[in-house]
């Protein structure tokens, strides 16, 4: 039995919960990696942006292709799929943060790192990457303990802002679009209408370029609707 990483965004996490929780999906670029996964292997689930471990799935089929909407209402890109059985599944506020001392000090790729450092993130950057056995055993043990204890790890203000972050879909992945607080916004009606239209076009163009480069995109709240519409 082998263990593989299954990355969820907060959006796909919610979509999985709203489904019957029997199918996990991956993008086309994961097709080759999916071919290495066998029935009986396990997927350890990690929620991006919140940096939390949320569950353990048992693989119940070989990979197959299906575009029926599960993770998106239309044009679902997660069409490389497995039948799965949830062995452990935790709500977001009970999912275990990677900064939890037991995990941080125990995992091979975070041990000895300073919390707040990004040096460890390469290990959890791609779905279906194989997880080292020692790390997998620790993660499974911690998830089992958590499923029994039901300890709450409250979502703080920073977490809640990440949950309201918007995403722009690309063929290969989704790109986060960060929206500032209302206090940071500049009212749009203070500018001349023609200037606003030109400004919106430039922001939309820059946002599109940034998305193609894989960058996070920041759009002022006052301009958000117009920029996304132009984009």
PyMOL commands that set and color helices and strands:
alter all, ss='L'
color gray80, all
select helices_A, chain A and resi 10-18+28-34+92-94+101-104+121-124+133-149+157-163+182-184+188-190+193-212+221-230
alter helices_A, ss='H'
color red, helices_A
select strands_A, chain A and resi 3-8+23-26+42-47+52-59+64-65+80-89+96-97+166-169+174-179+217-219
alter strands_A, ss='S'
color yellow, strands_A
deselect
rebuild
show_as cartoon
